[in-house]
Amino acid sequence: MILVTGSAGQIGTELVVELRNRHGPENILAGKHRTPLPDEIASSGPSQIVDVSDPEQLKSTLLNYGITKIFHLSSILSALAESDIQRAHQVNINGVFNVLNAALESNVEQVIIPSSIAAFGTDTPRELTPNDTIQRPSTVYGISKVFTELMGNYFYSRFGLDVRGLRLPGVISWKTEPTAGTTDYAVAMFYGAIVGDKYECYLRPDTALPMMYMPDAIKSLLDLSDANITNLVHHSDFNVHAMTFTPSELEKAIKKINPKFHITYNIDPLRQSIADSWPASLDDSAARKEWGWKPDFDMDSLVNDMYQNLENKLI
Ligand SMILES: NC(=O)c1ccc[n+]([C@@H]2O[C@H](COP(=O)([O-])OP(=O)(O)OC[C@H]3O[C@@H](n4cnc5c(N)ncnc54)[C@H](O)[C@@H]3O)[C@@H](O)[C@H]2O)c1
């Protein structure tokens, strides 16, 4: 059986559905914490409260359900982590350690944990960021992601636990709204365009950041999980890239669909400084070579699909 922690989150809600389609609903345990699961997940298969800051509860869940694989998605995202560093430490650092340790003490064979572009910092080359480069993040979220990558690689080399991870960029989706990340403006811009033809952006118009559409994010996690381990040189720290755009470029693309849309700017210094410390684009040749990574969506196909689906949902 496969456990997905953080199943109520932006990525978890979509990953659980895809895993249940592939492996049968009864084989996917949706781990929830404080946020309730959407009906689609709560009613379609097993679910269980899983608090990753509680090692004993975590371990007994793994043993009781006979879990053999974990997609560990519980996390406190970048902007929220900066406003509550204790909780960020508890979930993003202690929680990751607890999951890896409980996996080792049970029958888990593989753990997949997303890292993030936040694992880089201002000392890192910002364009075509290499897979293996300087990582000195200046946020507690970024620090926790470097910890996650290093600890994942450590559990693999020291104990032979098959831990894998990739550095997701801003993930854009219409089903579940994102929580307090720095790239959330992109999703919010679509909501603004559809609901009231306007949006106030908290990042500068020229802030270039890497982004990915949710179907590609799900594909990346599943393809990495399915990869033949003998082909992997890296394990918990793959760059994956799909596209780069700025708020101003996204505005132009949305205007092609909704000419009435307009955007104003009210810069949030915290989120702007976080965004300025992140890469604009990534060299993902290691992921392409070692497990065949290739995204399906570019900016135009993302914008058209996202706008249409969100419009159907909201109107
Ligand atoms: N969404 C993005 O744009 C993005 C980008 C890069 C990396 N990531 C990474 O992908 C993963 C999933 O992200 P997401 O966007 O779905 O996050 P999210 O914030 O939408 O969901 C995270 C979930 O973690 C749960 N959680 C919080 N504390 C917990 C605890 N103590 N025990 C168990 N669960 C707890 C929350 O209830 C929430 O459902 C995270 O590791 C995140 O860092 C996401």
The ligand as a Tripos MOL2 file, in Angstrom:
@<TRIPOS>MOLECULE
LIG
   44    48     1     0     0
SMALL
NO_CHARGES

@<TRIPOS>ATOM
      1 N1          3.0520   23.8030   -4.7370 N.am      1 LIG1
      2 C1          4.2190   24.2480   -5.1960 C.2       1 LIG1
      3 O1          4.2590   25.1880   -6.0050 O.2       1 LIG1
      4 C2          5.4960   23.5790   -4.7620 C.ar      1 LIG1
      5 C3          6.7030   24.0280   -5.3180 C.ar      1 LIG1
      6 C4          7.8920   23.4260   -4.9200 C.ar      1 LIG1
      7 C5          7.8770   22.3810   -4.0080 C.ar      1 LIG1
      8 N2          6.6790   21.9740   -3.4710 N.ar      1 LIG1
      9 C6          6.7210   20.8820   -2.4870 C.3       1 LIG1
     10 O2          5.7530   19.8950   -2.8210 O.3       1 LIG1
     11 C7          5.2260   19.3290   -1.6070 C.3       1 LIG1
     12 C8          3.7100   19.4810   -1.6070 C.3       1 LIG1
     13 O3          3.3860   20.8440   -1.7240 O.3       1 LIG1
     14 P1          1.8800   21.4150   -1.7490 P.3       1 LIG1
     15 O4          1.8870   22.6220   -2.5870 O.co2     1 LIG1
     16 O5          0.9210   20.3300   -2.0490 O.co2     1 LIG1
     17 O6          1.7290   21.8750   -0.2400 O.3       1 LIG1
     18 P2          0.4030   22.3230    0.5420 P.3       1 LIG1
     19 O7          0.7770   23.4100    1.4960 O.co2     1 LIG1
     20 O8         -0.7190   22.5890   -0.4060 O.co2     1 LIG1
     21 O9          0.0460   21.0040    1.3570 O.3       1 LIG1
     22 C9          0.8590   20.5620    2.4110 C.3       1 LIG1
     23 C10         0.0500   19.6830    3.3260 C.3       1 LIG1
     24 O10         0.8690   19.3810    4.4630 O.3       1 LIG1
     25 C11        -0.0200   19.1680    5.5490 C.3       1 LIG1
     26 N3          0.6640   19.2620    6.8430 N.ar      1 LIG1
     27 C12         1.0400   20.3750    7.5220 C.ar      1 LIG1
     28 N4          1.5540   20.0170    8.7210 N.ar      1 LIG1
     29 C13         1.5090   18.6570    8.7880 C.ar      1 LIG1
     30 C14         1.8910   17.6870    9.7730 C.ar      1 LIG1
     31 N5          2.4150   18.0450   10.9530 N.pl3     1 LIG1
     32 N6          1.6730   16.3810    9.4970 N.ar      1 LIG1
     33 C15         1.1300   15.9900    8.3230 C.ar      1 LIG1
     34 N7          0.7480   16.8440    7.3630 N.ar      1 LIG1
     35 C16         0.9350   18.1770    7.5960 C.ar      1 LIG1
     36 C17        -1.0820   20.2640    5.3800 C.3       1 LIG1
     37 O11        -2.2970   19.8680    6.0110 O.3       1 LIG1
     38 C18        -1.2390   20.3260    3.8550 C.3       1 LIG1
     39 O12        -2.3530   19.5620    3.4330 O.3       1 LIG1
     40 C19         5.9270   20.0590   -0.4590 C.3       1 LIG1
     41 O13         7.0670   19.3380   -0.0670 O.3       1 LIG1
     42 C20         6.3650   21.3610   -1.0940 C.3       1 LIG1
     43 O14         7.4510   21.9280   -0.4320 O.3       1 LIG1
     44 C21         5.5060   22.5530   -3.8340 C.ar      1 LIG1
@<TRIPOS>BOND
     1     1     2 1
     2     2     3 2
     3     2     4 1
     4     4     5 ar
     5     4    44 ar
     6     5     6 ar
     7     6     7 ar
     8     7     8 ar
     9     8     9 1
    10     8    44 ar
    11     9    10 1
    12     9    42 1
    13    10    11 1
    14    11    12 1
    15    11    40 1
    16    12    13 1
    17    13    14 1
    18    14    15 2
    19    14    16 1
    20    14    17 1
    21    17    18 1
    22    18    19 2
    23    18    20 1
    24    18    21 1
    25    21    22 1
    26    22    23 1
    27    23    24 1
    28    23    38 1
    29    24    25 1
    30    25    26 1
    31    25    36 1
    32    26    27 ar
    33    26    35 ar
    34    27    28 ar
    35    28    29 ar
    36    29    30 ar
    37    29    35 ar
    38    30    31 1
    39    30    32 ar
    40    32    33 ar
    41    33    34 ar
    42    34    35 ar
    43    36    37 1
    44    36    38 1
    45    38    39 1
    46    40    41 1
    47    40    42 1
    48    42    43 1
@<TRIPOS>SUBSTRUCTURE
     1 LIG1         1 GROUP 0 **** ****
